[in-house]
Amino acid sequence: MSIFVTREEIEAIDPLLWKVLPLQIRERLPRSLTASPLNTTVLRRAFTMLRPFLERLFQRLGYEEGEPWPQWKLLAAFYLIQEEVGPATLFKVGRQIYATMPWPPSVRSVTDAVMGLDPAFRAAHHDAPDALIGAWRVVEAVPGRMVIESSTLYPCHLEEGTITGVCDGFSNERPRAALLMNRRPKRDGGRVTSFEVVYNPRTDRDRDTPHQTAPTSIDGPCRSQSRESAL
């Protein structure tokens, strides 16, 4: 049996789902991986105004309450949200993930938080290998600027929201997030999306205490920037 979910299995859940999934991930959905049921809580928090839609979506995908998600079905949920409700809603869901979560005591700056994205992602997916689930990789980190690449199977708009939610928690450093266009992002058929976070670096004495806060000035998908790669 293949380690990836087949087209027949995907269309058995929903005949329209195959067409909704991006070409570059349709045949890369791992069969055996699971994701934390915490994702259900995050979705419900973000969908307070669209709860009936969300509950129908859970039923449509055969989600069992309180159980881990088959990871491919969670991915399908996000792509169906993007298709049927729109990318702005998906951005909101991503932002909710980190803007309202309690941060570990060791995370005291936006640098700590960005560096912690990959460990948090891995923990939520039970340390699945990169080859199956992808990763968040910091490719540049200098005072005041970080570049991080996502090779996960999740939609770009969701991850733009995730990066913005990280920035929300450290507003004292005035972080700003941007989607970089030095390589083709996942939304345009690529397999890796690059993000830049620029901020005002702080000394250890001034390091932020992460907080739940109102959104920063970024209230939609990250602004795109066309830049040559410095790597």
Contacts in CASP RR format, 6 or more apart in sequence:
PFRMAT RR
TARGET T0000
AUTHOR 0000-0000-0000
METHOD contacts of the structure
MODEL  1
MSIFVTREEIEAIDPLLWKVLPLQIRERLPRSLTASPLNTTVLRRAFTML
RPFLERLFQRLGYEEGEPWPQWKLLAAFYLIQEEVGPATLFKVGRQIYAT
MPWPPSVRSVTDAVMGLDPAFRAAHHDAPDALIGAWRVVEAVPGRMVIES
STLYPCHLEEGTITGVCDGFSNERPRAALLMNRRPKRDGGRVTSFEVVYN
PRTDRDRDTPHQTAPTSIDGPCRSQSRESAL
1 31 0 8 1.000
2 31 0 8 1.000
3 30 0 8 1.000
3 31 0 8 1.000
3 32 0 8 1.000
3 132 0 8 1.000
4 27 0 8 1.000
4 28 0 8 1.000
4 29 0 8 1.000
4 30 0 8 1.000
4 31 0 8 1.000
5 29 0 8 1.000
5 30 0 8 1.000
5 31 0 8 1.000
5 72 0 8 1.000
7 18 0 8 1.000
7 26 0 8 1.000
7 27 0 8 1.000
10 17 0 8 1.000
10 18 0 8 1.000
10 21 0 8 1.000
10 26 0 8 1.000
10 29 0 8 1.000
10 72 0 8 1.000
10 76 0 8 1.000
11 17 0 8 1.000
11 18 0 8 1.000
13 60 0 8 1.000
13 61 0 8 1.000
13 62 0 8 1.000
13 73 0 8 1.000
13 76 0 8 1.000
14 60 0 8 1.000
14 61 0 8 1.000
14 76 0 8 1.000
14 80 0 8 1.000
17 76 0 8 1.000
17 79 0 8 1.000
17 80 0 8 1.000
18 26 0 8 1.000
20 76 0 8 1.000
20 79 0 8 1.000
20 80 0 8 1.000
20 82 0 8 1.000
20 83 0 8 1.000
21 29 0 8 1.000
21 75 0 8 1.000
21 76 0 8 1.000
21 79 0 8 1.000
22 79 0 8 1.000
22 186 0 8 1.000
22 189 0 8 1.000
23 189 0 8 1.000
24 186 0 8 1.000
24 189 0 8 1.000
24 190 0 8 1.000
24 191 0 8 1.000
25 75 0 8 1.000
25 153 0 8 1.000
28 153 0 8 1.000
29 71 0 8 1.000
29 72 0 8 1.000
29 75 0 8 1.000
29 153 0 8 1.000
30 71 0 8 1.000
30 72 0 8 1.000
30 128 0 8 1.000
30 132 0 8 1.000
30 133 0 8 1.000
31 72 0 8 1.000
33 70 0 8 1.000
33 71 0 8 1.000
33 72 0 8 1.000
33 125 0 8 1.000
33 126 0 8 1.000
33 128 0 8 1.000
33 132 0 8 1.000
33 133 0 8 1.000
34 68 0 8 1.000
34 69 0 8 1.000
34 70 0 8 1.000
34 71 0 8 1.000
34 125 0 8 1.000
34 126 0 8 1.000
35 68 0 8 1.000
35 69 0 8 1.000
35 71 0 8 1.000
35 74 0 8 1.000
35 124 0 8 1.000
35 125 0 8 1.000
36 68 0 8 1.000
36 69 0 8 1.000
36 124 0 8 1.000
36 125 0 8 1.000
37 66 0 8 1.000
37 67 0 8 1.000
37 68 0 8 1.000
37 69 0 8 1.000
38 124 0 8 1.000
39 69 0 8 1.000
39 74 0 8 1.000
39 124 0 8 1.000
40 58 0 8 1.000
40 63 0 8 1.000
40 65 0 8 1.000
40 66 0 8 1.000
40 69 0 8 1.000
42 93 0 8 1.000
42 94 0 8 1.000
42 96 0 8 1.000
42 97 0 8 1.000
43 54 0 8 1.000
43 77 0 8 1.000
43 93 0 8 1.000
44 51 0 8 1.000
44 54 0 8 1.000
45 96 0 8 1.000
45 100 0 8 1.000
46 89 0 8 1.000
46 92 0 8 1.000
46 93 0 8 1.000
46 94 0 8 1.000
46 96 0 8 1.000
47 53 0 8 1.000
47 54 0 8 1.000
47 93 0 8 1.000
50 85 0 8 1.000
50 89 0 8 1.000
53 84 0 8 1.000
53 85 0 8 1.000
57 77 0 8 1.000
57 80 0 8 1.000
57 81 0 8 1.000
58 77 0 8 1.000
60 80 0 8 1.000
61 73 0 8 1.000
61 76 0 8 1.000
61 77 0 8 1.000
61 80 0 8 1.000
62 73 0 8 1.000
63 69 0 8 1.000
63 73 0 8 1.000
63 77 0 8 1.000
69 77 0 8 1.000
71 125 0 8 1.000
71 128 0 8 1.000
71 133 0 8 1.000
75 153 0 8 1.000
75 154 0 8 1.000
78 90 0 8 1.000
78 93 0 8 1.000
78 154 0 8 1.000
78 155 0 8 1.000
78 158 0 8 1.000
79 155 0 8 1.000
81 89 0 8 1.000
81 90 0 8 1.000
81 93 0 8 1.000
82 89 0 8 1.000
82 90 0 8 1.000
82 155 0 8 1.000
82 157 0 8 1.000
82 158 0 8 1.000
87 155 0 8 1.000
87 157 0 8 1.000
87 221 0 8 1.000
88 157 0 8 1.000
88 220 0 8 1.000
88 221 0 8 1.000
90 155 0 8 1.000
90 157 0 8 1.000
90 158 0 8 1.000
91 157 0 8 1.000
91 158 0 8 1.000
91 160 0 8 1.000
91 161 0 8 1.000
91 164 0 8 1.000
91 220 0 8 1.000
91 221 0 8 1.000
92 161 0 8 1.000
93 158 0 8 1.000
93 161 0 8 1.000
94 158 0 8 1.000
94 159 0 8 1.000
94 160 0 8 1.000
94 161 0 8 1.000
94 162 0 8 1.000
94 164 0 8 1.000
94 165 0 8 1.000
95 161 0 8 1.000
95 162 0 8 1.000
95 164 0 8 1.000
95 165 0 8 1.000
95 168 0 8 1.000
95 215 0 8 1.000
96 165 0 8 1.000
97 161 0 8 1.000
97 162 0 8 1.000
97 165 0 8 1.000
98 113 0 8 1.000
98 162 0 8 1.000
98 165 0 8 1.000
98 166 0 8 1.000
98 168 0 8 1.000
98 169 0 8 1.000
99 164 0 8 1.000
99 165 0 8 1.000
99 168 0 8 1.000
99 169 0 8 1.000
99 212 0 8 1.000
99 213 0 8 1.000
99 215 0 8 1.000
100 212 0 8 1.000
103 113 0 8 1.000
103 169 0 8 1.000
103 210 0 8 1.000
106 112 0 8 1.000
107 113 0 8 1.000
107 116 0 8 1.000
107 210 0 8 1.000
108 207 0 8 1.000
108 208 0 8 1.000
108 209 0 8 1.000
108 210 0 8 1.000
109 170 0 8 1.000
109 173 0 8 1.000
109 202 0 8 1.000
109 207 0 8 1.000
109 208 0 8 1.000
110 146 0 8 1.000
110 166 0 8 1.000
110 167 0 8 1.000
110 169 0 8 1.000
110 170 0 8 1.000
110 173 0 8 1.000
110 175 0 8 1.000
110 197 0 8 1.000
110 199 0 8 1.000
110 208 0 8 1.000
111 141 0 8 1.000
111 146 0 8 1.000
111 199 0 8 1.000
111 201 0 8 1.000
113 166 0 8 1.000
113 169 0 8 1.000
113 170 0 8 1.000
113 210 0 8 1.000
114 138 0 8 1.000
114 146 0 8 1.000
114 148 0 8 1.000
114 163 0 8 1.000
114 166 0 8 1.000
114 197 0 8 1.000
115 138 0 8 1.000
115 141 0 8 1.000
117 136 0 8 1.000
117 148 0 8 1.000
117 162 0 8 1.000
117 166 0 8 1.000
118 135 0 8 1.000
118 136 0 8 1.000
118 137 0 8 1.000
118 138 0 8 1.000
121 135 0 8 1.000
121 136 0 8 1.000
121 152 0 8 1.000
122 128 0 8 1.000
122 135 0 8 1.000
125 133 0 8 1.000
130 151 0 8 1.000
133 152 0 8 1.000
133 153 0 8 1.000
134 151 0 8 1.000
134 152 0 8 1.000
134 153 0 8 1.000
135 150 0 8 1.000
135 151 0 8 1.000
135 152 0 8 1.000
136 148 0 8 1.000
136 149 0 8 1.000
136 150 0 8 1.000
136 152 0 8 1.000
137 148 0 8 1.000
137 149 0 8 1.000
137 150 0 8 1.000
137 151 0 8 1.000
138 146 0 8 1.000
138 147 0 8 1.000
138 148 0 8 1.000
139 147 0 8 1.000
139 148 0 8 1.000
139 149 0 8 1.000
139 194 0 8 1.000
139 231 0 8 1.000
140 146 0 8 1.000
140 147 0 8 1.000
140 230 0 8 1.000
140 231 0 8 1.000
141 147 0 8 1.000
143 201 0 8 1.000
144 198 0 8 1.000
144 199 0 8 1.000
144 200 0 8 1.000
144 201 0 8 1.000
145 196 0 8 1.000
145 197 0 8 1.000
145 198 0 8 1.000
145 199 0 8 1.000
146 196 0 8 1.000
146 197 0 8 1.000
147 180 0 8 1.000
147 194 0 8 1.000
147 195 0 8 1.000
147 196 0 8 1.000
147 197 0 8 1.000
147 230 0 8 1.000
148 163 0 8 1.000
148 194 0 8 1.000
148 195 0 8 1.000
148 197 0 8 1.000
149 192 0 8 1.000
149 193 0 8 1.000
149 194 0 8 1.000
149 195 0 8 1.000
150 159 0 8 1.000
150 186 0 8 1.000
150 192 0 8 1.000
150 193 0 8 1.000
150 194 0 8 1.000
150 195 0 8 1.000
151 191 0 8 1.000
151 192 0 8 1.000
152 159 0 8 1.000
155 186 0 8 1.000
155 187 0 8 1.000
156 179 0 8 1.000
156 185 0 8 1.000
156 186 0 8 1.000
156 187 0 8 1.000
156 193 0 8 1.000
157 187 0 8 1.000
157 221 0 8 1.000
159 193 0 8 1.000
159 195 0 8 1.000
160 177 0 8 1.000
160 179 0 8 1.000
160 195 0 8 1.000
160 220 0 8 1.000
160 221 0 8 1.000
160 222 0 8 1.000
161 221 0 8 1.000
161 222 0 8 1.000
163 177 0 8 1.000
163 195 0 8 1.000
163 197 0 8 1.000
163 222 0 8 1.000
164 177 0 8 1.000
164 215 0 8 1.000
164 216 0 8 1.000
164 218 0 8 1.000
164 220 0 8 1.000
164 222 0 8 1.000
165 215 0 8 1.000
166 175 0 8 1.000
166 177 0 8 1.000
166 197 0 8 1.000
167 175 0 8 1.000
167 176 0 8 1.000
167 177 0 8 1.000
167 197 0 8 1.000
167 199 0 8 1.000
167 216 0 8 1.000
167 218 0 8 1.000
168 213 0 8 1.000
168 214 0 8 1.000
168 215 0 8 1.000
168 216 0 8 1.000
169 208 0 8 1.000
169 210 0 8 1.000
169 211 0 8 1.000
169 212 0 8 1.000
169 213 0 8 1.000
170 199 0 8 1.000
170 208 0 8 1.000
170 210 0 8 1.000
171 213 0 8 1.000
171 216 0 8 1.000
172 202 0 8 1.000
172 206 0 8 1.000
172 208 0 8 1.000
173 199 0 8 1.000
173 200 0 8 1.000
173 201 0 8 1.000
173 202 0 8 1.000
173 208 0 8 1.000
174 199 0 8 1.000
174 200 0 8 1.000
175 197 0 8 1.000
175 198 0 8 1.000
175 199 0 8 1.000
175 216 0 8 1.000
176 197 0 8 1.000
176 198 0 8 1.000
176 199 0 8 1.000
176 218 0 8 1.000
177 195 0 8 1.000
177 196 0 8 1.000
177 197 0 8 1.000
177 218 0 8 1.000
177 222 0 8 1.000
178 195 0 8 1.000
178 196 0 8 1.000
178 197 0 8 1.000
178 198 0 8 1.000
178 222 0 8 1.000
178 223 0 8 1.000
178 224 0 8 1.000
178 225 0 8 1.000
179 185 0 8 1.000
179 193 0 8 1.000
179 194 0 8 1.000
179 195 0 8 1.000
179 221 0 8 1.000
179 222 0 8 1.000
179 223 0 8 1.000
179 224 0 8 1.000
179 225 0 8 1.000
180 194 0 8 1.000
180 195 0 8 1.000
180 196 0 8 1.000
180 224 0 8 1.000
180 225 0 8 1.000
180 227 0 8 1.000
181 224 0 8 1.000
181 225 0 8 1.000
181 226 0 8 1.000
181 227 0 8 1.000
182 194 0 8 1.000
182 226 0 8 1.000
182 227 0 8 1.000
182 228 0 8 1.000
182 229 0 8 1.000
183 190 0 8 1.000
183 192 0 8 1.000
183 194 0 8 1.000
183 229 0 8 1.000
184 190 0 8 1.000
185 192 0 8 1.000
185 193 0 8 1.000
185 194 0 8 1.000
186 192 0 8 1.000
186 193 0 8 1.000
187 193 0 8 1.000
195 222 0 8 1.000
196 225 0 8 1.000
196 227 0 8 1.000
202 208 0 8 1.000
END
